[in-house]
Amino acid sequence: MKTLIAITLLIAASAASAQIHVRGYTKKDGTYVAPHERTAPNNTNLDNYSTRGNVNPYTGQPGTKEPDSYGYGSARPAPSLQPIQPSQPLQPLQPIQPPSNPYALPQAPTNRF
């Protein structure tokens, strides 16, 4: 039972972190903006309540703004990946010969008959 409560609280906390509360304020022209909830700022408008395809859960209003291209705040194209060009032609690999005495141990004398 405690595990179920902990999981429920974790899900609620993660859902709540996607939105923030905005306090009421007065604009320079004297217009009052009432307190409200909005999505947390990030690099995309795809998850904003005002973007077409989304619905504001507090007002029920559908979004009207056009979604950003590529899912980023500024419509920038994805980087193009270019193959790396070697500065010199590649040489075929040659097998590596292990050293005759890899640990530099003294060699035992060999008897020649």
C-alpha positions as CSV (number, residue, x, y, z in Angstrom):
1,M,0.0,0.0,0.0
2,K,2.8,2.4,0.8
3,T,4.5,1.6,-2.5
4,L,1.2,2.5,-4.3
5,I,1.0,5.8,-2.5
6,A,4.7,6.6,-3.2
7,I,4.2,5.9,-6.9
8,T,1.1,8.0,-7.1
9,L,2.9,10.9,-5.5
10,L,5.8,10.6,-7.8
11,I,3.6,10.6,-10.9
12,A,1.7,13.7,-9.5
13,A,4.9,15.5,-8.8
14,S,6.3,14.8,-12.3
15,A,3.1,16.0,-13.9
16,A,3.0,19.2,-11.8
17,S,6.6,20.0,-12.8
18,A,5.5,20.5,-16.4
19,Q,3.5,23.6,-15.5
20,I,4.1,26.6,-13.4
21,H,2.0,29.2,-11.6
22,V,2.1,32.8,-12.8
23,R,1.1,35.4,-10.2
24,G,-1.3,38.2,-11.3
25,Y,0.3,41.4,-12.5
26,T,-0.5,44.7,-14.1
27,K,0.9,45.6,-17.5
28,K,2.4,48.9,-18.4
29,D,-0.8,50.0,-20.1
30,G,-2.8,49.3,-16.9
31,T,-4.3,46.0,-18.0
32,Y,-4.5,43.5,-15.1
33,V,-3.5,39.9,-15.9
34,A,-5.1,37.4,-13.5
35,P,-3.1,34.6,-11.9
36,H,-2.9,31.5,-14.0
37,E,-1.1,28.3,-14.8
38,R,1.1,27.8,-17.9
39,T,3.5,25.2,-19.2
40,A,7.1,25.4,-18.0
41,P,9.5,27.1,-20.4
42,N,11.6,24.9,-22.6
43,N,12.9,24.8,-26.2
44,T,9.7,23.8,-27.9
45,N,6.1,25.0,-28.2
46,L,4.7,21.6,-29.0
47,D,3.7,21.0,-25.4
48,N,2.2,24.5,-24.8
49,Y,-1.5,24.9,-24.1
50,S,-1.7,27.6,-26.8
51,T,-0.2,25.4,-29.6
52,R,-2.7,23.9,-32.1
53,G,-3.4,20.3,-31.3
54,N,-3.3,20.9,-27.5
55,V,-6.1,21.9,-25.1
56,N,-5.8,24.0,-22.0
57,P,-7.0,21.7,-19.2
58,Y,-8.0,24.7,-17.1
59,T,-10.1,26.6,-19.6
60,G,-11.0,23.9,-22.2
61,Q,-9.8,26.2,-25.0
62,P,-8.0,24.5,-27.9
63,G,-4.6,25.9,-29.0
64,T,-4.4,28.2,-32.0
65,K,-0.7,28.9,-32.5
66,E,1.3,27.1,-35.2
67,P,3.7,24.4,-33.9
68,D,7.4,25.2,-34.3
69,S,9.2,23.3,-37.1
70,Y,11.5,20.5,-35.9
71,G,10.1,20.8,-32.4
72,Y,12.5,23.6,-31.3
73,G,11.8,27.1,-30.2
74,S,13.6,28.6,-33.2
75,A,12.8,26.8,-36.4
76,R,16.4,25.6,-37.1
77,P,17.1,22.6,-39.3
78,A,18.7,19.5,-38.0
79,P,22.5,19.4,-38.4
80,S,23.7,17.6,-41.5
81,L,26.2,14.8,-40.8
82,Q,29.1,14.8,-43.2
83,P,31.5,11.9,-43.4
84,I,35.0,12.7,-42.2
85,Q,37.5,12.9,-45.0
86,P,40.9,11.4,-44.1
87,S,43.9,13.8,-44.8
88,Q,45.9,10.9,-46.1
89,P,44.9,7.7,-47.9
90,L,44.4,4.8,-45.5
91,Q,47.1,2.2,-45.6
92,P,46.2,-1.5,-45.3
93,L,46.7,-2.8,-41.8
94,Q,49.8,-4.9,-41.2
95,P,49.9,-7.6,-38.6
96,I,51.8,-6.7,-35.5
97,Q,54.5,-9.0,-34.5
98,P,54.7,-9.5,-30.7
99,P,58.2,-8.8,-29.3
100,S,60.3,-11.9,-28.7
101,N,60.7,-11.0,-25.0
102,P,57.8,-8.8,-24.0
103,Y,58.8,-8.5,-20.3
104,A,62.6,-7.9,-21.0
105,L,63.4,-10.9,-18.8
106,P,66.9,-12.3,-19.0
107,Q,67.0,-15.1,-21.5
108,A,68.2,-18.4,-20.3
109,P,71.3,-19.5,-22.2
110,T,70.6,-22.0,-24.9
111,N,73.0,-25.0,-25.2
112,R,74.1,-25.8,-28.6
113,F,75.5,-29.2,-29.2
